């Protein structure tokens, strides 16, 4: 992990097209501003982890849509 010290208004540049700026410091809380291209996804870690867990759960269990498709196929076969 890389540790950097920055003051309010100072910026870090990542890969030429991502900028992270220290906007505000209030007690133990820091407000950061991000500038990045539209194709880059930026998520809070807790949200990212929740999305990953939901994706894993969805991949492990059969989807309701497949059940619905199977039932629709059975119904069509009885015509």
C-alpha positions, 0 to 999 in steps of 0.5 A, spaced: 500 500 500 502 506 498 501 512 503 501 519 501 501 526 505 496 531 501 494 538 504 487 541 502 487 543 494 493 538 493 492 532 487 494 525 486 494 523 479 493 516 477 495 513 470 494 520 467 487 520 467 485 519 474 485 525 479 484 525 486 484 531 490 483 533 497 477 537 498 476 538 505 479 535 512 474 536 518 476 532 524 478 525 522 474 525 516 477 527 509 473 529 503 476 527 496 474 529 489 475 524 484 476 526 476 476 520 472 474 518 465 466 515 464 469 508 462 472 508 469 468 505 475 469 508 482 465 505 488 466 505 496 469 499 498 463 496 502 458 497 496 463 494 491 463 488 496 456 487 497 455 487 489 460 482 489 457 478 494 450 478 490 453 477 484 456 470 487 450 468 490 446 469 483 451 465 480 451 459 485 443 459 485 438 457 479 435 464 477 428 464 477 428 467 469 430 460 467 425 456 471 420 461 468 423 459 461 422 452 462 415 452 465 414 457 458 417 451 454 413 446 457 406 450 456 408 451 449 409 444 448 402 442 450 399 446 444 
